[in-house]
Amino acid sequence: MARSFGDARPLDDDTCPCCGDNIAVAALAALLLSPFGMFYATRVGAIVMIVLTVLVALPPLGFGVLLTLPICVLAAMRNASHAGAQPV
């Protein structure tokens, strides 16, 4: 039986084999877009990192991003792996 639009039954594991965020996509988005790329993996973490990046990057004229960029990538990968993602 096909599922309709208003069907509230949970999906079986067979119907949705790869739920969650992809770790490679999360890492690439965070690498290319810095904290804005973290929205793929975590919204709260992205907002925290945006504020932290602004506070850390402004005093040293932007070089603080070199410190926050790896943190963004690692946090996005960690959050995507906790969401049940499969590594690529």
Secondary structure, 3 states (H helix, E strand, C coil): CCCCCCCCCCCCCCCCCCCCCCHHHHHHHHHHHHHHHHHHCCHHHHHHHHHHHHHHHCCCCCCCHHHHHHHHHHHHHHHHHHCCCCCC
